[in-house]
Every structure is written in structure tokens, then in C-alpha cells.
Amino acid sequence: MTPRRILAAIVSAYLLLSPPARAQETTKSFDLIAWNSGKFIYGVDYYPEAWNEDQWEKDAAMMQAAGINFVRLAEFAWVKLEPREGKFDFDWLDRALKVLNAHGIKAVLGTPTCSPPAWLYARYPDVAAMDENGVRYRYGSRRNYCLHNPNFIAATERIVTAMADHYKNHPGVQGWQIDNELGDPECFDAVSQAAFHKWCQKKYKTLEALNKAWGTVFWGHTYQTWSEIPLPWNTLGKAHNPSLALDFHRFHSDSTHDYLKVQTTILRRLAPAKAITHNEMGLFDHIDYSDLNRSLDFVAWDNYPMFGKDYASYFGSGLGHDLMRGSKNNQNFMVMEQQGGLPGWSVFWGRQAPPGLYRVWAYQSVAHGADGVCYFRWRTSRYGTEQYWQGILDQDSYANQRYKIVAQTGKELSQLTDVLHGSRVVSPAALLVSPDSRWAFHIQPLVESFDYNHQLHLYYDAFRRLGINVDVLFPQSDFTPYKIIVAPSLFVLDKPLADKLAKFARDGGILILTYRSGVKDEHNVVTDLTLPGPLAELAGVAIHDFDPQINQEQAVVTTDGTSISAHTWFDILDPTTADTVLTYGKGYYAGKAALTRNRVGNGMVYYVGTDLAQEYYVQGIKAVAERLGIPLGLSIPEGVEAAVREKEGMKILFLLNYTDQPQKVSLGQSGHNALSGEAEPEEIQLAPFDVKVLTTP
Ligand code: GAL
């Protein structure tokens, strides 16, 4: 045992023996590797309840041989655990845990509330959510319960209490995953409406304040009693007040957090030594993860890179990882469902990935800050909706190529544990995500082709192509460690955030703002300031006209006369103190500014009035990074990713080849191969779908 492992073992023994009293809201950093007895978490999502018991021992032995030391269990097993109201059966799960634990495999137990038993819906039909047309869902599928229903809350409390009580001292249970992929559905029944009224009352105190904030003078939608306030249900044309609709999004996010807290409160009270997480969904935006995650010990998420057909496009999962990390102060996280096979439900959803790619994807998770990778699922189901959603093994349990790759990766990650332990992703650049703006764009999309996540990607992909690490910030994050912050389309903006951005720029930061920023106040009401509203002085521009892109083309012209295609939206900029960098090339506003630069204090604010061709972002960010002295990553070929984790005195460089071709990367210095222990030449050779992990000083 290395000294670090001994320390980790002591820490984890301490955690088990003397449970720290954790507050309900936890933001302290959580050491995942120490928590897992000093081992890199390498796991599978396993459903022993769906297989004959005589299979369990064979499974556990096969898992152990592949380096698996962790499983997630039981998140859909409510009816097995509580077959009748108030009657519990943990025997089968105890036996499964015994088999797994004997093979050195520890577990996180899912609280099974995502998939309630049929008896619950039969007895209390209003446990099911009601859709926006007033139709109540019926039993079937999963995740269709109503968050506000008192019978559902009571049933949740009962099963969670029973589980916590039964497993609170179980040494083979590390902690809990709450529910499964919280987020939907919104419920539109009378109970939820009453809950919304209560939420509004708490926020606005008086109806007068609410009417004023929402501008209910429009169409005479003024409320004289709280009970008159509607939900944004399906009315003619779904024409709801955007202010009400934004508050409903906030209410749903808060209600989801409250529901999570119903569970975390019980678990922390009864089983304070066990850690709590939830499996989240990356760029999914119906809830504000940066708020929800204050109640978790660590973040976990479900990463399925292979929805597209393009193997080499690694940016989607990359941004998902970085956003998840950013949603809890940049702490390392784990992947609770890492793609382990071909996705599909009633049809297969993509092409089969070459086996080596599963290894590259697992390393990508690690490179972006995961201290644990758990594959979905151990074996493809024989039953139900997911017969086409492959696990690592297929139904016949044959040790296929995916199993072999998973086993190779497991061996390697276990070998890398000491190197990885304590290292984190450090980034000079960050993207600011505004949950309010994302919701406001759901309510009123700008134009059909506008997509907030695409805006993030325009900048994110450019940074990543240049090998520059990127963090994701939320309005309450600390902005001070960064040299560049890109804040795309800050549509809904309050004064504190505008002031925080101004301070960041004045103190020497580079701030990149983009079109449709500063348009709305925090109530989703349009500002009466000249656009970009509270950001006008900071950006040094005034916007008196704009042009949504609908079936039209636009171009912008650079100083050397080159023309670049522009699309989606055109803010027509009148510089007040800013310099013009790019101008529009066509139509009645040809020659007007499209992109400006304004010096502010020690920093600089760019305002990008439109969407440009992707190459321009790479060039533009490269120029800014060079000017700031931000070391550009390596010069990497298309389809290869370079990402870095670091700790005192050491950088850990991951080179990931997503292509079926050999690739070369010039390091510019010699490196040390963290797996083979050997020196690597300056020019690194990567085989197709291969990975190198190098350490450099
Ligand atoms: C996830 C979900 C899993 C499984 C998987 C494949 O979103 O959490 O339970 O359904 O997708 O469909």
C-alpha cells in the first residue's frame, strides 16, 4: 500500500466510524476516491432482481475480474422492496449485497421513487401527474408522479425511511442515489396550483407586488385573489404571460429540490455516515442543477456520448462533464451511467461504436474530472422497454469485446488511482450559464434556429479545439479565477449579475457578450433602457435595431475585407465607446458594427451581435488567448482531444483519439507515460481509438 492509499483507508474508516454531522445543504468538497476505500470508482448499474439468483455469483466474479469495485442497485425496485403498503422485504437485496461485497464490490442504493408500484397508483390515482391539458397520466412507464401530491410524499417518506433504517450501518453500502434523473414532469393539477400560489405568496408577499412585477396590466390579466393565478396550462395558443411562465419554471425547479430534500433529510437523519448523490443529465435544463446540488455531497451524471453518428465529435459529452462539474463549485464528480453499449428503446438509436471507443469515452470522463465511472448497465435487459438498450454484456452473458475493453480500462484506472487522486481540472476560460435565460428562451425562442446550448457550443468547441480547458459557471459562482468569461445571450439579467460581470472586466478579465443580452429584467419583463440594457455601458454599444434571421442570409466583413457568413440573429450595434471589429456586409445596415471591443478598466468587453461560422471562433479565441498569454494546448488534429488535470507539481495530460486512424500529436517536450512508466518522445503516436495518459511537470 502506498502512503496515499493508507491515508485514504484511514480517512474512509474514519468516515464510517465517526459520521460527520453534515448540514442539509452541503458544499464542502467530497473526496470520492477516499470514500471508495481509496480506489478509483469503477462500477456497473446492476439489476440483480431481474436475474435468477444462481446468476449473481457468476456475475460478481466476472465483475471482479473486470476490475469492478462498485455497483448502483435498486433504483427501480420499489415494488420488490415494499410489495404491499408498509410491508417491506429487504432479504433479496441483502443477499445480493452479500454476494457482491464478497467480491470487493460496494454499492450505492437508489431510492426507488422514480418507478412507484402499481398498488400505489391503484390506491391513490392522483399520485400521477396531470399534464398541461388537464389529463392525468395513468400507471405505466416511470417518472410520471406528481411532486406535490401528499400521498406520494407520504409513500416516499415511508420507503426512504425503511431503506435508510435497514442499511444505515451496512458496511457494503456506501451511500444513496436519490430517485433517478429528476426533472420532469411538471404537474398541472389543483394541488400543484395551490403549491404555486404558496410559492408566489412567499416570493411577492402581496398581490400588488406580483401584478406589478408580472405586468398583468397586459390583456387585463390582473389578479385580485391568489387563487385566480393560473398555471401555464394549455390555453388557446398557449399565450401565457412570460413572467408567470418564468416563475413557473423556477417553481418547478424549487419543487424538485424540495422533493429531493424530503429524501435527503431522512437519509441524513438516519444514516449520517453515508453520502448522497443524484444521477443528473448534463445539459438538461428543466431544473437548475447549481441550486439542487447544494443538497448533495457530490455530483453524478449519466453520460451517453453516442447519440450522434459522428464518432469524432466529442464536444457534447465534454460540455456535459464540464457543466456538471461547474454545477457544484468545480468539484470532481462521478459518472453514474456511462454508455456501455448501443442505445435504443423500441428501435436502435445509432450505430454500434467500435469497442475501443468505450475506453476512450471512459477516459474522457476522467479527463474532465470524473473520479468514478459506472457503466449502464451490466447486462442488457431481457424484459421491458430497454431490450434494445445494450449493457456491457448481452443477455447471453458472453464475455464480448465490450467486456474485454471494460476490463482493460478497469485495470488501467486502478493503476492510475494514485496519480489521479487529488488532481482537478483547472481552466483559464469559462462559460457562464444563466438558468433564467435558458428558461426564458424556452418560453419565447428567438427564432426557430436559435438554441441556447448551441450558443454555448460555438465558444466551447473553439476553446476545446485549441486544447484550452473550460469551466462552466452559474451566476452565483466565483468569477475571479478566470481570464476569459463567455456569457452567451444573457437574455434575463438582474443588476447583481450585471455588476459582477462589470467588476470582472474592470479587474482585468476578458468578457465576451453575445446578442440578445440585457433584454429582460429578472421578472422576464423587457427593460426600458437602451439595449443591451444594464450591459450597454460595459459593452460600449447601443442597439437601436435588430434583425431576426428568417429565411435570409447575412455576412460580416473583417478588417481585411474577408466575408464570413453570419446567421440566426443580427443585433445592429452603434458603438458609443467601443471599437468596431466586424461590420455587416448586406442590406440596409451594411457597414454597421456586428462585433465590437470595448476597453473597460484593466479588461476588455466584446459584444458579438450574431452567430458566425465556427472557424471564426477558433481564430478569434486563439488571438485573444495569445494576447493574454494563455498557453494554448497542443496543436491537435481533428478528432483528437487533449485535456489536462493537475495537482501540485504535476500535470496529467490525456490524449484521446476518437478516430479510426492513427494520429500524431507533437508534445513540444518529453512526457512520462503514466501507465507504462516509460518516457514518451516529443512526438506522440496514437493508434486508432487509443488513449495516452502522460504526466509532465
Ligand atoms: C437513462 C436512465 C436509465 C436508462 C438509460 C437508458 O436516462 O437513467 O434508467 O433508462 O437512460 O435508457
Residues whose N, C-alpha, C, O or C-beta is under 5 A from the ligand:
A	BS01	GAL	E181 W389
